[in-house]
Amino acid sequence: MPAKPRICFILNPASGTNRAQDVPALIERYLDHTAVDHALRLTAYAGHAEEIARTAAAEGFRTVVAVGGDGTVNEVGRGLLGTNAAMGILPRGSGNGLARHLEVPLALPAAIRRMSQPEFQRMDVGRINGRPFFCTAGLGFDAHVSKCFATAGTRGLGTYVRVALREYRTFQPKPITVTLNNRTLTTDCYVLAFANAGQYGNNAYIAPRADIRDGLLDVCLIDALPLRRAVRVAIGLALGDLPQSGAAVYHTSRHVLVEAATPMGFHVDGDYAGEATSFEIELLPLALEVAV
């Protein structure tokens, strides 16, 4: 009798807004133990999920599941690049951008059931200054808000909106030079987003036409954000019609170079990643297998 596939669940206890859920008990209850064997491992510090995922892949686990938000997903995905293991997601974050794009059930019991007999597919992976991202990365206001959000003390959409409204009053765009598709653009940057998947999370669609299997990044540029345009951008994010609104300019590309006169902050899957004056963004086609 062939051995059952093995699943390793990697749980970030600090992730998300609903930390009272007993995830181990839910896994025991809703996973089909006749179909798969499983292990559960907890993270203890930032970056730990990447280490656990890499080890699990080396141990022969068929699927390694990120139990958390997009930050945990990013760590697990990094650990699985170049391995034979697929990444699954139990969404437990405040935004769950990649899980929503992949149509993973947001209710944990349903997501756990699906891990018993998932479908496997491959997805593209982005990289900004050598750092992989699976959903979105970007420069400008989004990165600034992610930096402030990290120290806000609470999580969730309400906190994010409150921080964004507060920082909108003082944030100023910066001049940049963007090279893509053999063209060089000199522009101001309020937001420059690189979308592998369609949304940031919470169904805020920065690039609703993005396809994680098309070999291209959707690049969204907003050069300024006066109040009237800010309202239209907010509506476009919610309705998924930002490309048709005229409030942002879109390109698709596999490789982008950005130069800034002064340091700019950037984020990777919603987590603030630091500052730089030069950025290289590239797309790695179908570089990761996912279980959905």
Buried (B, 14 or more C-beta within 10 A) or exposed (E): EEEBBBBBBBBBEBBBBEEEEEBEEBBEEBBEEEEBBBEBBBBEEEEBBBBBBBBBBEEEBBBBBBBBBBBBBBBBBBBBBEBEBBBBBBBBBBBBBBBBBBEBBEEBEEBBBBBBEBEEBBBBBBBBBEBBBBBBBBBBBBBBBBBBBBEBEEBBBEBBEBBBEEBBEEBEBBEBBBBBEEEEBEBBBBBBBBBBBBBBBBBBBBBBBBBBEBEBBBBBBBBEBEEEBBEBBBEBBEEBBBBEBEBBEBBBBBEBBBBBEEEBBBBBBBBBBBBBEEBBBBBBEEBBBBBB
